[in-house]
Amino acid sequence: MPEARPLSREPIERERMVRDRLLREGRNVARPSATRLTRRGWALLAFAAVCIAVAYGSGLAELLYAGGFLAVLPVCALVLVHLRRRRFSVVRSFSPVIVSAGSLARVDLVVRNLNATASGPATWADRIPWAPGIAGPGTLPPLAPSIPGTTNRGAGTRLRYTVRPPSRGIFTIGPLDVSYSDPFALASGSASLGGVQQLSVIPAVVRLGGGGPSILAGEGSARVVQRRTAGNDDDLMTREYRSGDALRRVHWRASARHGELMVRQEEQRTYPEARVLIDTFRSGYGDDGSAGGTRAGASGSGSFEWAVRMVASLGVHLHRAGYLVEVVETAPQQIAPLGNLNQGAGQDLEFLVSLAGVRPIGDTWNRHSAGDGAGLSGGDRAAGAPGPVFAVLSDPDPATLRWIAAQRRPFELGVAFVIGRRAADAVDALSEAGWSCLPVLETDDPAAVWAAISPATAPGDPAQGDRR
């Protein structure tokens, strides 16, 4: 439930700086709608007109006086409401700053009276871009006047409410609508305050637990690939002694064979790499708007929203499993790369924020133009580092499908998540190229789809049907 309580222990100087900046930008000055009479005010005017008409017909001066008085009251209320416009500063904050689709977020609004006179009680409602369209309404308590050069905590209050964004996207929250009236509720006015702020809603990341291909069964971020060339193991693990080498690193067996001191050397180690492909062409998703409601999300396509959710879950899962993950799009790049695990926790945040705003791109762009940034200019050969590759697509055109199919090298793990009932051609083409295909629907749980991958699937496994 929305709640309002007096402002306490707020950094006054910071609020004053924010208030001054917002006022300079002109975003917190009240923009009143046309002041209007309420039903009570119109009723008084109608009754006044009846009294005046009866007074002229009957000659009763008392009714004329009463009618005039009743007519003056709503007019005075209308003038009072029009002159006493509300001027508030509104500072809005979100907790958490970045919220996941379907989860709760708290919105705090610090409202301060900027007028030199006290404000009366009012009703507030904050605009949100999903149903029901507003948060609230709630009661805005009377606020004390704001006197320049003084600090009056009674001039401010804090409003709070919660939202649950139904889908990913970058949404505009605000402005704050305030409605007020005169003490007798004969006239009312309204103002839109505080401007707007953007709330980034990232796709809901599903934890991909048990199941999945056995290639992922490692030791988390400590899992590494040890690269060796050819020759005797002792020769690969040793080198000649150099001044400053510790004696504990001396390899005595290799030293006896070479006739000189040999020391153990560090083996070359790199993190395993994986690629995640996603088709971001609008032509690859023929259900635009058909899903409707929440499932269609920001893009208007239920299958594309499922693809984004799967890419988010898969990218985070591989990244936290110790893989260097490269996300490749068929269209020009919109998704930020995943960070390096060595840089600390939270390196996947930028990746998820970029997924909040990703959209299917139209077909006006030339896929095979040079320097497209998506690897399409290099023909149909696989690009990128060797390692497992995962593709998320629905119904791509033949050129895009041919490029995706070629991204799996022989004897590498390739898993394709093909969305929709009309993707039989994509399944056949990818299966022919040696991919393991999983037909899915936009209502499927990504964790269940991941668990459905055969644990025995591995590079070069016969189950993959490698025909290349």
N, C-alpha and C positions, 0 to 999 in steps of 0.2 A: 504494500500500500504506500502511496506517496506520503511523505511526511515533511513537515516544515518546522524548523526550530531556529531560535535566534543564533546568529553567527557568533562564534566564540573562538578566541585564540587564533585568529587568522593573521597572516603577515600583512599588515595594513599597507606598508610601503609597496609591496609587490602588487597588491590589488590596485593601489592607486596608479601605479605605472601601467598596469594592464588596462585599467579604466580609461586613462588618458589616451593610450594608443588606440583603443577601440573607438573612442569618441572622435579622434582625429580622422579615423577611417570612415566615420559616419555610419557605423553599423549598429550602434546601440541607441540611437535617437529614435524615440517612438514614432512609428508610422501609423497614425490612427486612421481607422476606416471612418466612413461618414457617420457622425454621431446621430443616433436615432432615438425615437421615443419607444418605450416599452409598451406592452399591452395596457398596463395600468395608466400610462400617460395618455394613450389614445382614448381610453375609456373616459378619463377626466375631460378631455377635449370634447368628446361627443356629448357628455352630460352637460358641459358648459354651453354647447350650441343649443341643446334642447331648452335649457333654462332661459337663454337669451330669447329664443323664439317664442316661448310661452310668455315671457315678460312683455314683449311687444304686443302680443295678442290680447293679453289680459290687463295690461296697464299696471302690473305689479312691479314697482321699482326694486323691491327686495330681491326678486328673482333675477333682475338685471345685475344687481350688485354681486349676487352669488355666482351667476354665470361668468361674470368678468373675473372674479377671484379664482374660480376653477380653471379658467383659460390661462391665467397668468402662471399658475403653479407649474404645469409641464413645460411652458416656454422657459421659465427661469431655470428649471432643472436641466433643460437642453443646453442652455448657455453655460451653466456651471460645469457640466461634464465636458463641454467643448473647450473651455478655458483651462480646466485643470487636467491637462494631458499628463500621462504617466511618462516619466523618464527614468529608466533603470539601466544599469550596466549588468550584463549577464556573462559570467565566465562558466563555461561548460567543460567538464572533464569526464573521462571514461575509465572504468576499472573492471577488467584489465583494458589496457590501451588497445590491444589487438585481441579480438574475440573470435572463437571458433563458431562456425555455423551450428545452430541448434542449442548453444549453451547460453547461460545467463550473463549479462553484463550490467553493471551498475552505472547509472548516469547521475552525476552530481552537478547542480547548478547553484552558483553563488550569485544572488540577486541583491543589488544595492540601489537604494533610492538616490537619484542624482538631483532631485528638486530641493529647493530651500524650504519647502513646506512638507508636512507629513502626508503620506499617502494613505488612503483608506483601504479597507479590505477589497480584495479582487479575486478573480478566478484565473488560474493558469492552465495551459495545456501546451505540451511540446510536440512538434510535428515529427513523425517518423515515417519512413518510406514504405512500410508494409502495414497490413491490416492490424488494427482498425484505423490507422492513419494518424492517430494522436496518442500521446502518453499522458495520462491524467483523465479527467481534469482534477485539479486540486485547489485548495484554498491558499491564497497568498496573503499572509497576515499584514496588518498595518505596519508601515515602516516609518521610523523617525526621520526628520529632515536631515539633509546632508549639508553641513555648514563648512565652507572652505577654510582650511587651516586647522580644523579640529577633527578629532577622531570620535565617531559616534557609532558604537557597535550595534545600537538599535536600528541603524539605517540599513542593515543587511540581514539577510536570512539565507538559509540553505535549503534547497529543494532536492529531493532524491526520488528516483524511480528506477525500475529494472526493465530491461528489454531482452528479448530472445530472438535474434535475427534468424529467420527461417532458412536462409541460403547464403552462400558466399557472395562477396561483392564489396564494392566501395560505396557506402551509402552516405547520404547527406542527412544530418540530424539538425532540426531547428527550422525556422526560428521559434522562439517562445512567444506564444499568443497569450495576451493578458486582456481580460474583460473586466470592466468596472462600471459602476453606476452611481447615481446620487443617493443620499441617505433614504429617500422615499421610493427609490426604484422606479422613478418616472421616466428616466432617460438613461441610456447606456452608451458606452464607447469601448473601443478595443484598440490594441496596439500590438505590433509584431516586433519583438526585441531580440537582441543578442546575435543576429546573423545566423550563419550555419556553420557546422563543423562536420568533417568527414570521419566516419567510423569504418575501419578496415576489418572485414569479416573474412577470415581464411577458411578454406574448406575443412570439414571435419576429418581429422586424421584418424584412421582406424588402425588399431594395433594388429599387425599381421603376426599371429602367434605360431602355433604348431603347424606342421605340414610344410608344404612348399618344397622346392628342389633341395636335394641334399648338399648342393654346392655352398649353401649358406650356413651350413652347420660348422661354425668356426669358433673362435675365441674372442668375438667382439672386436673392439678396436685394436686389440693386440695381434690380431691375425695378420700375417704378412706373407708375401711370396718371396722365397729365396731364389734368386736368379743365379744359375751357374752356367758356365759354358761347357767345355769338354776337357777331358784329361783326367789324370789321377787326382783323387780327393785331397791327398796331402799337398799336391802342387797348387790346387785351387784355394786351399785354406791357408797357405803360407806365402811369405815373401822374405826377401833378404833382410837381415838385421840392420837397423839404422840407429844412429846415435840418438839416445834418449828413449829407446824402446825399453819397456819393463822386462826384467828377466823372467817374470812369471809367464810371459807370452811366448817364450822360446819353445819351438817344436823340435824336440830332440831327435825323433825318428827322421824327420825331413832334413835336419841338420847333418845327421850321419850320412844320409844318402847323397846330399849335395856337397859335402865337404866344407860347409860354411854354416854360420849360425843363421837359422831361419826362424821367423816368428809367425804366430797366428795373426791373420788379418781379419778384419770385420767383413762379413759377407754382405753383398749388396742386397738390400731389402727394399721393397716397395709395397705399398698397399695394393690389394687387388682392386681392379677397376670393373665397373659395370656401366651399361648404358640403358637409359629409359627413353623410348621413342613415343611421341604423341602426335597424332594427326590433328593439326589446328586449322585446317581448311574448312570453310563453311560447307563446301560441297560434299564433305565426308560425313555430314550429319543431316540426314534428310528428314528429321523429325522436329524441325524448328517449331517450337510453340505447341507441339502435339501433346507433350507431357502435361503442360499446364501446371498451375498452382505452384507449390513450393519446389517440386522436383525439377521443374524447368529452370529455376534459379536465374542467375544473372544473364545467362547467354540465350535463354529461351529454348534450349535444347536439353532434354533429359539425358540423352546419351552422352552429350558433351560434358554435362555436369558430372556424370558418373566417371567419365574418363579423367577429369581433373581431380576428382576425389581419389581415384585409384593411383594416379601419378603422385599425388601428395603422400598417400600412405606408403606407396612403394619406395619413393625417394627417401623418406625419413627412415624407413625400415632398413634399407640397404646402407644408408649413411651411418646409422647408429650401429650397424653390424660391422663397420670398419671398412667399407668400400669407398673408393673415390667414384662418385656418381656423376655421370655426364647426362644431362637432360637435353635431348635433341627434338626439335620441332620441325615438322614438314614445311610450315610457313615461316616467315621472318620471326626472329626470336622475341618472345615476350617474357619468358620465364627466367628468373635470376638463377645463376649457378649455385649449387650447394657449396658451402664453405668447407675448409679443411678441418678435420677433427683435431689436428694439433693446435688449432687456434683457440680451443676451449669449447665449452658447452654453448648451445644456442646458435650454432652456425647455420642451422636450417631455417631460422626465422625469416631471413630475407627471401629465401626460396618460397616459403609459404605465403608471405605477403604479396609476392608477385603473382602467385596463383589466385589471389583474391580478385585481381583485375584482368585475368587472361580471357580473351574472347576468340571465337572462331573468326577467321579472316576470309574476306571474299576472294573471288577467283580472278580479279583483275590483274593480280601480280603474276609476272612470268616466272614459273617455277625453275626454269632452266637458265635463267639469266646469271651472269657471272657475279660472284661475290654476294650471293644471297644469304650467306651466313648459316644456312641450314644443311649444307653438304650436298645439295641437289646438283650443283654445277659440276660435280666430279663424276657424273654418270651414275651408273647403277652399282658401282663397287662399294663394298663396306668401308666406312670411314670410322675413325676413332680408334681407341686403344682396344686390344683384344680382351675378351672377357664375356660374361653372360650379357645378353641383351633382352630387354623386355619391351614390347610394343603394346600400345593402347590405341585402338582405332575402332571405327564403326563400318562405314561403307565408302572407302576412298575411291577416287577415280583411278583408272588403270595405270597412269604414269606414277602417281603417288604410291599405289600398291606395289608396283614393280620395284620402286626404290626401297620401300620398307622391307620387302622380301629379300633384297640383296644385302641388307645390313647384317645378316647373320652369316658368319664365316663357317666353313666346314668344321664339324666336330666341336663347335661352340654351342652352349646352351642358348636357345632362343624360345621365348614364351610370348605368345600373342594373346591379348585379351580382346576379343572381337565382340562388339556390343550390338545388340539388336537382332531381329528375326530376319532381316533382309541382307545379312552379311555372308550368305553361303559362298558367294564368289570369292570373297576375301579369305574365308577359311580354306577353300580348296587351293587357292594360289599359294598361301603361306605353308600349308601342309606339304604341298609339292616341293617347296623350297627347303623343307626340313625343319620347319617350326613346329612346336607343340602349341596347338590352338585350343583356347577355352572360350566357347561361345557363352556370352553372359547377357543378362537383361539389366536394364537400368534400375530395377528394383532389387538386384542381388546385393548381398553384403560382401564388400571387398575381402573381409577376413575369411568368409566361407569360400570365396572363389580362390583365394590364395591357398587355402588348405586343400583344395581339390586338385592342385597340381601334384602329379605323381612324385612321391619322394625319391623314386629311383631315377627320375629324369636327371641326366648329367650330360656333359659334353661328350658327344660321340656315342651316347647310349642308343641301342637299337630301337628303343621306344620312340625316339625322335624321328625315326624314319629318314635318316640323312640320305638324300638322293643326289646331293651335289657332287 
